[in-house]
């Protein structure tokens, strides 16, 4: 079993954040006290929809909410590579 690595999350206008391999992107953002709007934490509502500028994520739970090709749901994904986000 391959161990997940720590990835860097670059947030436009907020700086860089490290994501613990077991945490979602939302948990990493919250740990840095960044305000991200969310409701369900399971990919149902889409309230946390965030623009992904670069990098790759993997979904822990397959989202049901509609997202565009350049968006992610931080509540239910983890960074696979270093990523860059633009928070609303």
Biotite code that builds the C-alpha atoms (Angstrom):
import biotite.structure as struc

atoms = struc.array([
    struc.Atom([0.000, 0.000, 0.000], chain_id="A", res_id=1, res_name="UNK", atom_name="CA", element="C"),
    struc.Atom([1.414, 3.358, -1.068], chain_id="A", res_id=2, res_name="UNK", atom_name="CA", element="C"),
    struc.Atom([1.495, 6.046, 1.577], chain_id="A", res_id=3, res_name="UNK", atom_name="CA", element="C"),
    struc.Atom([-0.021, 9.396, 0.667], chain_id="A", res_id=4, res_name="UNK", atom_name="CA", element="C"),
    struc.Atom([2.335, 12.366, 0.671], chain_id="A", res_id=5, res_name="UNK", atom_name="CA", element="C"),
    struc.Atom([1.860, 15.801, 2.140], chain_id="A", res_id=6, res_name="UNK", atom_name="CA", element="C"),
    struc.Atom([0.821, 18.221, -0.597], chain_id="A", res_id=7, res_name="UNK", atom_name="CA", element="C"),
    struc.Atom([1.062, 21.974, -0.746], chain_id="A", res_id=8, res_name="UNK", atom_name="CA", element="C"),
    struc.Atom([-2.128, 23.975, -1.243], chain_id="A", res_id=9, res_name="UNK", atom_name="CA", element="C"),
    struc.Atom([-1.504, 27.453, -2.628], chain_id="A", res_id=10, res_name="UNK", atom_name="CA", element="C"),
    struc.Atom([-4.466, 29.743, -2.029], chain_id="A", res_id=11, res_name="UNK", atom_name="CA", element="C"),
    struc.Atom([-4.526, 32.886, -4.158], chain_id="A", res_id=12, res_name="UNK", atom_name="CA", element="C"),
    struc.Atom([-4.211, 35.944, -1.875], chain_id="A", res_id=13, res_name="UNK", atom_name="CA", element="C"),
    struc.Atom([-3.738, 33.758, 1.247], chain_id="A", res_id=14, res_name="UNK", atom_name="CA", element="C"),
    struc.Atom([-0.437, 31.911, 0.803], chain_id="A", res_id=15, res_name="UNK", atom_name="CA", element="C"),
    struc.Atom([0.622, 28.286, 1.103], chain_id="A", res_id=16, res_name="UNK", atom_name="CA", element="C"),
    struc.Atom([-0.824, 25.539, 3.298], chain_id="A", res_id=17, res_name="UNK", atom_name="CA", element="C"),
    struc.Atom([0.345, 21.977, 3.851], chain_id="A", res_id=18, res_name="UNK", atom_name="CA", element="C"),
    struc.Atom([-2.318, 19.292, 3.623], chain_id="A", res_id=19, res_name="UNK", atom_name="CA", element="C"),
    struc.Atom([-1.882, 16.315, 5.931], chain_id="A", res_id=20, res_name="UNK", atom_name="CA", element="C"),
    struc.Atom([-2.327, 13.167, 3.801], chain_id="A", res_id=21, res_name="UNK", atom_name="CA", element="C"),
    struc.Atom([-5.424, 12.043, 5.727], chain_id="A", res_id=22, res_name="UNK", atom_name="CA", element="C"),
    struc.Atom([-7.212, 15.411, 5.678], chain_id="A", res_id=23, res_name="UNK", atom_name="CA", element="C"),
    struc.Atom([-9.507, 16.833, 3.050], chain_id="A", res_id=24, res_name="UNK", atom_name="CA", element="C"),
    struc.Atom([-8.709, 20.124, 1.374], chain_id="A", res_id=25, res_name="UNK", atom_name="CA", element="C"),
    struc.Atom([-11.463, 21.731, 3.482], chain_id="A", res_id=26, res_name="UNK", atom_name="CA", element="C"),
    struc.Atom([-9.881, 20.467, 6.719], chain_id="A", res_id=27, res_name="UNK", atom_name="CA", element="C"),
    struc.Atom([-6.511, 21.912, 5.641], chain_id="A", res_id=28, res_name="UNK", atom_name="CA", element="C"),
    struc.Atom([-8.109, 25.285, 4.885], chain_id="A", res_id=29, res_name="UNK", atom_name="CA", element="C"),
    struc.Atom([-9.989, 25.297, 8.191], chain_id="A", res_id=30, res_name="UNK", atom_name="CA", element="C"),
    struc.Atom([-6.798, 24.457, 10.101], chain_id="A", res_id=31, res_name="UNK", atom_name="CA", element="C"),
    struc.Atom([-5.404, 27.753, 8.789], chain_id="A", res_id=32, res_name="UNK", atom_name="CA", element="C"),
    struc.Atom([-8.604, 29.564, 9.801], chain_id="A", res_id=33, res_name="UNK", atom_name="CA", element="C"),
    struc.Atom([-9.579, 30.327, 6.208], chain_id="A", res_id=34, res_name="UNK", atom_name="CA", element="C"),
    struc.Atom([-13.296, 30.916, 5.845], chain_id="A", res_id=35, res_name="UNK", atom_name="CA", element="C"),
    struc.Atom([-14.793, 28.461, 3.342], chain_id="A", res_id=36, res_name="UNK", atom_name="CA", element="C"),
    struc.Atom([-18.555, 28.273, 2.938], chain_id="A", res_id=37, res_name="UNK", atom_name="CA", element="C"),
    struc.Atom([-19.845, 24.702, 3.278], chain_id="A", res_id=38, res_name="UNK", atom_name="CA", element="C"),
    struc.Atom([-22.886, 22.773, 4.517], chain_id="A", res_id=39, res_name="UNK", atom_name="CA", element="C"),
    struc.Atom([-22.704, 19.015, 4.092], chain_id="A", res_id=40, res_name="UNK", atom_name="CA", element="C"),
    struc.Atom([-19.017, 17.919, 4.045], chain_id="A", res_id=41, res_name="UNK", atom_name="CA", element="C"),
    struc.Atom([-20.010, 15.029, 1.762], chain_id="A", res_id=42, res_name="UNK", atom_name="CA", element="C"),
    struc.Atom([-20.262, 16.511, -1.735], chain_id="A", res_id=43, res_name="UNK", atom_name="CA", element="C"),
    struc.Atom([-24.061, 16.731, -1.812], chain_id="A", res_id=44, res_name="UNK", atom_name="CA", element="C"),
    struc.Atom([-24.753, 20.447, -1.703], chain_id="A", res_id=45, res_name="UNK", atom_name="CA", element="C"),
    struc.Atom([-21.918, 22.081, -3.649], chain_id="A", res_id=46, res_name="UNK", atom_name="CA", element="C"),
    struc.Atom([-21.737, 25.044, -1.255], chain_id="A", res_id=47, res_name="UNK", atom_name="CA", element="C"),
    struc.Atom([-17.942, 24.746, -0.958], chain_id="A", res_id=48, res_name="UNK", atom_name="CA", element="C"),
    struc.Atom([-17.398, 24.780, -4.743], chain_id="A", res_id=49, res_name="UNK", atom_name="CA", element="C"),
    struc.Atom([-13.930, 26.269, -5.310], chain_id="A", res_id=50, res_name="UNK", atom_name="CA", element="C"),
    struc.Atom([-11.945, 27.079, -8.451], chain_id="A", res_id=51, res_name="UNK", atom_name="CA", element="C"),
    struc.Atom([-8.943, 24.792, -9.044], chain_id="A", res_id=52, res_name="UNK", atom_name="CA", element="C"),
    struc.Atom([-6.255, 26.720, -10.941], chain_id="A", res_id=53, res_name="UNK", atom_name="CA", element="C"),
    struc.Atom([-3.694, 23.911, -11.103], chain_id="A", res_id=54, res_name="UNK", atom_name="CA", element="C"),
    struc.Atom([-2.938, 20.458, -9.757], chain_id="A", res_id=55, res_name="UNK", atom_name="CA", element="C"),
    struc.Atom([-4.956, 17.297, -9.146], chain_id="A", res_id=56, res_name="UNK", atom_name="CA", element="C"),
    struc.Atom([-7.324, 16.111, -6.448], chain_id="A", res_id=57, res_name="UNK", atom_name="CA", element="C"),
    struc.Atom([-8.820, 12.742, -5.605], chain_id="A", res_id=58, res_name="UNK", atom_name="CA", element="C"),
    struc.Atom([-12.316, 12.422, -4.168], chain_id="A", res_id=59, res_name="UNK", atom_name="CA", element="C"),
    struc.Atom([-12.725, 10.533, -0.885], chain_id="A", res_id=60, res_name="UNK", atom_name="CA", element="C"),
    struc.Atom([-16.487, 10.518, -1.552], chain_id="A", res_id=61, res_name="UNK", atom_name="CA", element="C"),
    struc.Atom([-17.732, 10.849, -5.138], chain_id="A", res_id=62, res_name="UNK", atom_name="CA", element="C"),
    struc.Atom([-19.535, 14.208, -5.237], chain_id="A", res_id=63, res_name="UNK", atom_name="CA", element="C"),
    struc.Atom([-23.182, 14.411, -6.235], chain_id="A", res_id=64, res_name="UNK", atom_name="CA", element="C"),
    struc.Atom([-23.217, 18.199, -6.587], chain_id="A", res_id=65, res_name="UNK", atom_name="CA", element="C"),
    struc.Atom([-22.612, 19.639, -10.040], chain_id="A", res_id=66, res_name="UNK", atom_name="CA", element="C"),
    struc.Atom([-19.173, 21.189, -10.554], chain_id="A", res_id=67, res_name="UNK", atom_name="CA", element="C"),
    struc.Atom([-17.521, 22.707, -13.615], chain_id="A", res_id=68, res_name="UNK", atom_name="CA", element="C"),
    struc.Atom([-14.317, 21.231, -15.048], chain_id="A", res_id=69, res_name="UNK", atom_name="CA", element="C"),
    struc.Atom([-12.234, 23.888, -13.271], chain_id="A", res_id=70, res_name="UNK", atom_name="CA", element="C"),
    struc.Atom([-13.903, 23.443, -9.855], chain_id="A", res_id=71, res_name="UNK", atom_name="CA", element="C"),
    struc.Atom([-13.532, 21.079, -6.902], chain_id="A", res_id=72, res_name="UNK", atom_name="CA", element="C"),
    struc.Atom([-15.476, 20.374, -3.732], chain_id="A", res_id=73, res_name="UNK", atom_name="CA", element="C"),
    struc.Atom([-12.881, 20.792, -0.942], chain_id="A", res_id=74, res_name="UNK", atom_name="CA", element="C"),
    struc.Atom([-15.159, 19.065, 1.579], chain_id="A", res_id=75, res_name="UNK", atom_name="CA", element="C"),
    struc.Atom([-14.684, 15.647, 0.021], chain_id="A", res_id=76, res_name="UNK", atom_name="CA", element="C"),
    struc.Atom([-11.351, 15.677, -1.820], chain_id="A", res_id=77, res_name="UNK", atom_name="CA", element="C"),
    struc.Atom([-7.641, 15.479, -1.066], chain_id="A", res_id=78, res_name="UNK", atom_name="CA", element="C"),
    struc.Atom([-4.795, 16.950, -3.064], chain_id="A", res_id=79, res_name="UNK", atom_name="CA", element="C"),
    struc.Atom([-2.866, 14.331, -5.050], chain_id="A", res_id=80, res_name="UNK", atom_name="CA", element="C"),
    struc.Atom([-0.310, 16.884, -6.232], chain_id="A", res_id=81, res_name="UNK", atom_name="CA", element="C"),
    struc.Atom([0.437, 20.415, -5.112], chain_id="A", res_id=82, res_name="UNK", atom_name="CA", element="C"),
    struc.Atom([-2.611, 22.492, -6.022], chain_id="A", res_id=83, res_name="UNK", atom_name="CA", element="C"),
    struc.Atom([-3.544, 26.148, -6.437], chain_id="A", res_id=84, res_name="UNK", atom_name="CA", element="C"),
    struc.Atom([-7.027, 27.375, -5.475], chain_id="A", res_id=85, res_name="UNK", atom_name="CA", element="C"),
    struc.Atom([-8.980, 30.570, -5.768], chain_id="A", res_id=86, res_name="UNK", atom_name="CA", element="C"),
    struc.Atom([-11.451, 30.954, -2.917], chain_id="A", res_id=87, res_name="UNK", atom_name="CA", element="C"),
    struc.Atom([-14.680, 32.823, -3.575], chain_id="A", res_id=88, res_name="UNK", atom_name="CA", element="C"),
])
